[in-house]
Amino acid sequence: MKSFSTLVIISLFTFTSCAYKENPDIIIVNESSTVFENVFIHSVHSNDSTNLGSLGVGERLKGSFVNTDPNPTDGCYVVSATNANGRQIYECMGYYTNGSSLNRGFQLTIKDDTTLSKEW
């Protein structure tokens, strides 16, 4: 009975630890005092990007990264945006290897003087 319990625990651990999400989600929160126009997300090696639109003060946007790199390699996910004052944000976060993500999602919080990122 003890060996059966051990087998079940090892099996559950194996299946849950190797699970990945192909297209991780992103939540972008604007806690700054300016609006950001044309918020783009993409993988670092991809020429294709998704425009999530503008991000007003106190607003949040949601999206999913789609890796369209024809030759899957290693890299990170990118969020880029510009506000009316010319402040540019270019954040590279997370990691994918051979085109497969090691992250399930991200949250990027934009403040007046910095950006904070959280990965899961």
C-alpha positions in Angstrom: 0.0 0.0 0.0 2.9 2.3 0.8 4.4 1.8 -2.6 1.1 2.5 -4.3 0.7 5.8 -2.4 4.3 6.7 -3.4 3.5 6.0 -7.1 0.4 8.1 -7.0 2.2 11.0 -5.4 5.1 10.8 -7.9 2.7 10.6 -10.8 0.7 13.6 -9.7 3.9 15.6 -9.2 5.2 14.7 -12.6 2.0 15.7 -14.5 1.5 18.9 -12.6 5.1 20.1 -12.6 5.5 19.6 -16.4 2.4 21.4 -17.3 2.9 24.6 -19.3 0.7 27.1 -21.0 1.4 27.6 -24.7 0.2 31.3 -24.7 0.7 32.9 -21.3 -1.7 35.7 -20.3 -0.7 39.2 -19.5 -2.4 41.8 -17.3 -1.1 45.4 -17.6 -2.1 47.9 -14.9 -1.6 51.6 -15.2 -1.0 53.2 -11.8 0.8 56.2 -13.3 -0.6 59.6 -14.0 -0.5 59.4 -17.8 -2.2 57.5 -20.6 -0.2 55.0 -22.6 -1.1 54.7 -26.3 -0.6 51.6 -28.5 0.4 49.0 -25.9 2.0 46.1 -27.9 2.8 42.6 -26.7 4.9 40.0 -28.6 7.7 37.5 -28.3 11.2 39.0 -28.6 12.0 37.1 -31.8 8.7 37.7 -33.5 7.9 40.4 -36.0 4.1 40.0 -35.3 2.8 42.0 -32.4 -0.7 42.4 -30.9 -1.9 46.0 -30.2 -3.9 45.9 -27.0 -4.9 49.6 -27.6 -4.5 52.5 -25.1 -4.2 52.2 -21.4 -5.8 55.0 -19.4 -5.0 56.1 -15.9 -6.2 53.5 -13.4 -7.1 51.1 -16.2 -6.0 47.5 -16.9 -5.6 45.6 -20.1 -5.6 41.8 -20.6 -4.2 39.8 -23.4 -2.3 36.7 -24.3 1.2 36.3 -25.8 1.3 34.4 -29.0 4.6 33.1 -30.1 4.6 33.2 -33.9 8.3 32.7 -34.4 8.7 30.3 -37.4 11.9 28.9 -35.9 11.2 28.2 -32.3 14.1 29.3 -30.1 14.7 30.7 -26.6 13.6 34.2 -25.6 11.4 36.4 -23.6 8.0 38.1 -23.9 7.9 41.9 -24.6 5.5 44.7 -23.6 6.1 48.1 -25.2 4.2 51.3 -25.0 4.6 55.1 -25.2 2.8 57.9 -23.4 2.0 61.5 -24.5 5.2 62.8 -22.7 7.4 60.4 -24.8 8.1 58.0 -22.0 8.7 54.6 -23.5 8.2 51.3 -21.8 10.0 48.2 -23.1 9.8 45.3 -20.7 11.2 41.8 -21.5 9.8 39.3 -19.1 9.4 35.5 -18.7 11.1 32.9 -20.7 10.3 30.4 -23.5 12.5 27.6 -24.8 12.1 25.9 -28.1 8.9 28.0 -28.5 7.3 26.6 -25.3 6.6 29.0 -22.4 7.9 28.3 -18.9 5.4 30.8 -17.5 1.6 30.8 -17.2 1.1 34.5 -16.9 2.4 37.9 -16.1 1.3 41.2 -14.5 3.0 44.4 -15.4 2.2 47.4 -13.2 3.2 50.8 -14.6 4.0 53.5 -12.0 5.2 57.1 -12.5 8.8 56.3 -12.0 9.1 52.5 -12.5 7.5 49.3 -13.8 6.9 46.2 -11.7 6.5 42.7 -13.2 5.2 39.6 -11.6 5.4 36.1 -13.1 3.6 32.9 -12.4 
